[in-house]
Amino acid sequence: MSMTIIIALILGIIIIGGAIALVVIGLRDSSDRIDPLEERLAEYASRGETASLEEIELSQPITERIIFPAARKFGEFASRFTPQNALQDTARKLELAGNPRGLDPTIFLAARFFAAGGIFIFLVFIFAIGSVDWSAGRKILITVGFSLFGFFLPNLLLQSRIDRRQKEIRKAMPDALDLLTICVEAGLGFDGAMSRVNQKWDNELSLAFGRVLREIQLGKLRREALRDMADRIGIPEMTSFVAAIIQSEQLGVSMAKVLRIQSDQMRIKRRQRAEEEAHKAPIKMLFPMVLLIFPALLVILLGPAGLILMTSAFGDIF
């Protein structure tokens, strides 16, 4: 094995290992993002033992002491060479995706570069040790193409997460507005009604209402908290709902009446979307029918006839 192949293999291992570390950091649960030093201090305090800060730090696993901090530093270093607009756009998309597991924009951007670099080194290594009789231009084209795909793959996954979240919120809004209407008509305030929704369900909409309640408790105005929620969700239905709630507060209109109207409108829109998807179903079914079902039917129906023709006097023609 030549020195070039060995160097490519080492670089590939380093880059792929770094990508795995960045993904692990980004996908950790929010509960894992608690400061490990504070957790260790609380553990020692509960047992009544005294220990120095150095002993507590050395008692942490190597992933918390070396791998995660090094990967995070690399992400911060990569963000220095990234345009500010790209960082803001990434942060905006992460907000629309519900900030999955506390993913940081710098780590997300660094993971994109690591994914592209890992695929590039891997393909170079495969072409170096392989015996594929391809031209250099074809190898370069395939390597560059798959590297670009690796660079944009995290963005595609993030956009898919945004679409799933928005679809889930659209589906849950009519039922949530019904519950809000019932609670307000029963005498609860709007904040109490949102608290009921947050307690009853465990979905993206209930989590968004829970965040609004926490922001209000911390001193933010209700209308500002609701506008921020609409910006974080990014669907027209939520924007119109928030605008109607704010206008009802400012104009003194009955909150229950506004919620009832909004609930009816959301239910009509949900039915219209279901009808739209039903109309799209025949077109979506056309492709698997043409590619999978019709060829099988042709084989079953015309296969015996073809065999008979092959063994008949017309066999010489075929």
C-alpha positions in Angstrom: 0.0 0.0 0.0 1.5 3.3 -1.1 2.0 6.3 1.1 -0.7 8.3 -0.7 -3.3 5.6 0.1 -2.2 5.5 3.8 -2.5 9.3 4.1 -5.9 9.3 2.5 -7.1 6.5 4.8 -5.9 8.4 7.9 -7.5 11.7 6.8 -10.8 9.8 6.0 -10.8 8.3 9.5 -10.2 11.6 11.1 -12.9 13.5 9.1 -15.5 10.7 9.5 -14.8 10.5 13.2 -15.1 14.2 13.6 -18.4 14.1 11.7 -19.7 11.4 14.0 -18.7 13.4 17.0 -20.5 16.5 15.7 -23.7 14.6 15.0 -23.6 13.0 18.4 -23.2 16.5 20.0 -26.1 17.9 17.9 -28.4 15.0 18.6 -28.0 14.7 22.3 -31.1 15.2 24.4 -31.7 18.5 26.0 -31.3 16.8 29.3 -27.7 15.9 28.3 -26.9 19.6 27.8 -26.8 20.3 31.6 -23.4 21.4 32.7 -21.6 18.2 33.7 -19.5 20.0 36.3 -22.7 21.2 38.0 -24.1 17.7 37.9 -21.0 16.2 39.5 -21.0 18.9 42.2 -24.6 18.1 43.0 -23.8 14.4 43.1 -20.9 14.9 45.5 -22.9 17.4 47.6 -25.8 14.8 47.9 -23.3 12.2 49.2 -21.7 14.6 51.6 -18.2 14.2 50.1 -15.7 16.9 49.5 -13.7 16.9 46.3 -11.6 19.4 44.3 -12.7 20.8 41.0 -9.9 18.9 39.3 -11.1 15.6 40.7 -14.6 16.2 39.6 -13.5 17.2 36.1 -11.3 14.0 35.8 -14.2 11.9 36.9 -16.1 12.8 33.7 -16.0 10.5 30.7 -13.5 11.3 28.0 -16.3 12.3 25.6 -17.3 15.2 27.9 -13.7 16.2 28.6 -12.1 16.0 25.1 -14.3 15.0 22.2 -17.3 17.2 22.7 -15.3 20.4 23.6 -12.9 19.8 20.7 -15.7 19.3 18.2 -17.5 22.4 19.5 -14.3 24.5 19.2 -14.0 23.3 15.6 -17.6 24.4 14.9 -16.9 27.9 16.4 -13.7 28.1 14.2 -15.7 27.2 11.1 -18.3 29.8 11.8 -15.7 32.6 11.6 -15.3 31.9 7.9 -19.1 31.5 7.3 -21.1 34.6 6.2 -23.3 36.1 8.9 -26.3 35.8 6.6 -25.7 32.0 6.3 -25.5 31.7 10.1 -28.7 33.7 10.5 -30.5 31.6 7.9 -29.4 28.4 9.5 -30.6 29.6 12.9 -33.9 30.6 11.4 -34.3 27.1 9.9 -33.4 25.5 13.2 -36.1 27.6 14.9 -38.7 26.5 12.2 -37.6 22.9 12.8 -38.4 23.3 16.5 -34.7 23.5 17.5 -34.3 19.7 17.4 -32.4 18.6 20.5 -30.7 21.9 21.0 -28.8 21.8 17.7 -26.4 24.7 17.3 -26.0 26.6 14.0 -22.2 26.4 14.2 -22.2 22.6 14.7 -24.8 22.2 11.9 -22.6 24.1 9.5 -19.5 22.2 10.6 -21.3 18.9 10.2 -22.0 19.9 6.5 -18.4 20.5 5.8 -17.4 17.3 7.6 -20.0 15.2 5.7 -18.7 16.6 2.3 -15.0 16.1 3.3 -15.7 12.6 4.6 -17.4 11.5 1.4 -14.6 13.1 -0.7 -11.8 11.3 1.2 -13.8 8.0 1.2 -14.3 8.1 -2.6 -10.7 9.1 -3.2 -9.6 6.1 -1.1 -11.9 3.8 -2.9 -10.7 4.9 -6.4 -7.1 4.6 -5.2 -7.3 1.0 -4.0 -10.0 -0.1 -6.5 -9.5 -1.5 -10.0 -12.3 0.4 -11.8 -11.3 1.2 -15.3 -12.7 4.8 -15.4 -11.2 7.9 -16.8 -9.8 10.6 -14.4 -12.5 13.0 -15.5 -15.3 10.6 -14.7 -13.8 9.8 -11.2 -13.4 13.6 -10.5 -17.0 14.2 -11.6 -18.4 11.4 -9.4 -16.3 12.5 -6.4 -17.2 16.2 -6.7 -20.9 15.3 -7.2 -21.2 13.0 -4.2 -19.2 15.5 -2.1 -21.7 18.3 -3.0 -24.5 15.9 -2.2 -23.0 15.3 1.2 -22.7 19.0 1.8 -26.4 19.7 1.0 -27.7 16.5 2.7 -28.0 18.0 6.2 -30.0 20.9 4.7 -32.4 18.5 3.0 -32.9 16.6 6.3 -33.5 19.9 8.1 -36.1 21.0 5.5 -37.8 17.7 5.8 -38.0 18.2 9.6 -39.5 21.7 9.1 -42.1 20.3 6.7 -43.1 17.5 9.1 -43.4 19.9 12.0 -45.5 22.4 10.1 -47.7 19.6 8.8 -48.2 18.3 12.4 -49.1 21.8 13.7 -51.6 22.3 10.8 -53.2 19.0 11.7 -53.4 19.7 15.4 -54.6 23.3 15.2 -58.4 22.7 14.8 -58.6 20.4 17.8 -56.4 22.7 19.9 -58.6 25.7 19.0 -61.7 23.7 20.0 -60.2 23.1 23.4 -59.2 26.7 23.7 -62.7 27.8 22.9 -64.3 25.4 25.4 -61.9 26.5 28.1 -62.5 30.2 27.5 -66.3 29.8 27.3 -66.1 27.9 30.6 -64.5 30.9 32.3 -60.8 30.4 32.0 -58.5 33.1 30.7 -56.6 32.7 27.5 -53.3 31.9 29.3 -55.1 29.2 31.3 -56.6 27.8 28.2 -53.2 27.5 26.6 -52.0 25.8 29.7 -54.7 23.2 29.3 -53.7 22.5 25.8 -50.1 22.2 26.9 -51.0 19.7 29.6 -53.4 17.7 27.5 -51.3 17.0 24.4 -47.7 16.3 23.7 -47.1 17.6 20.2 -45.3 20.5 18.5 -48.3 22.8 19.0 -48.6 22.1 22.7 -44.9 22.7 23.1 -45.1 26.0 21.3 -48.0 27.1 23.6 -45.9 26.0 26.6 -43.0 28.1 25.4 -45.3 31.1 25.1 -46.5 30.6 28.7 -42.9 30.5 30.0 -42.0 33.7 28.1 -45.1 35.4 29.5 -44.1 34.3 33.1 -40.6 35.7 32.5 -42.1 39.2 31.7 -42.7 39.3 28.0 -45.9 40.8 26.7 -48.5 38.3 25.5 -48.8 39.8 22.1 -45.0 39.7 21.6 -44.8 36.1 22.8 -47.6 35.1 20.4 -45.9 37.0 17.5 -42.6 35.2 18.2 -44.5 31.9 18.3 -46.0 32.6 14.9 -42.5 33.5 13.5 -41.0 30.2 15.0 -43.8 28.1 13.3 -43.9 29.9 10.0 -47.3 28.9 8.7 -50.0 31.3 7.5 -52.7 29.7 9.7 -50.8 30.4 12.9 -50.0 34.0 11.7 -53.7 34.7 11.1 -54.7 33.1 14.4 -52.2 35.2 16.3 -53.3 38.4 14.5 -57.0 37.7 15.4 -56.1 37.1 19.0 -54.1 40.4 19.3 -56.8 42.4 17.5 -59.5 41.0 19.9 -57.5 42.1 22.9 -56.9 45.6 21.4 -60.5 46.1 20.3 -62.2 44.4 23.2 -64.0 41.8 21.2 -65.1 38.6 22.9 -62.3 36.1 23.0 -64.6 33.1 22.9 -66.3 34.4 19.8 -63.0 35.0 18.0 -61.8 31.5 19.0 -65.0 29.9 17.7 -64.6 31.6 14.4 -61.0 30.7 14.1 -61.7 27.1 15.0 -64.4 26.8 12.3 -62.1 28.3 9.7 -59.2 25.9 10.7 -61.5 22.9 10.4 -62.7 24.0 7.0 -59.1 24.5 5.8 -58.2 21.1 7.1 -61.0 19.5 5.2 -60.0 21.4 2.1 -56.4 20.1 2.4 -57.7 16.6 2.8 -59.7 16.9 -0.3 -56.7 18.3 -2.1 -54.6 15.4 -1.1 -57.4 13.0 -2.2 -57.4 14.6 -5.7 -53.6 14.2 -5.9 -53.8 10.5 -5.0 -54.6 9.2 -8.5 -51.7 11.0 -10.0 -49.3 9.7 -7.3 -50.6 6.2 -7.9 -49.9 6.4 -11.6 -46.1 6.1 -11.3 -46.0 2.8 -9.2 -48.7 1.4 -11.5 -46.7 2.1 -14.6 -43.4 1.0 -13.2 -44.4 -2.0 -11.1 -47.9 -3.2 -11.7 -48.3 -3.0 -15.5 -45.0 -4.8 -16.3 -46.0 -7.6 -14.0 -49.4 -7.9 -15.7 -47.8 -7.9 -19.2 -45.5 -10.7 -18.1 -48.4 -12.7 -16.7 -50.8 -12.1 -19.6 -48.4 -12.1 -22.6 -45.8 -14.5 -21.3 -47.6 -17.8 -22.2 -48.6 -16.4 -25.6 -44.9 -15.5 -26.2 -43.8 -19.0 -25.3 -46.4 -20.5 -27.6 -45.3 -18.3 -30.5 -41.6 -19.2 -29.9 -42.4 -22.9 -30.2 -44.7 -22.5 -33.2 -43.9 -21.9 -36.9 -43.4 -18.2 -36.1 -40.4 -19.0 -33.9 -38.0 -18.3 -36.7 -39.3 -14.8 -36.9 -38.4 -14.1 -33.3 
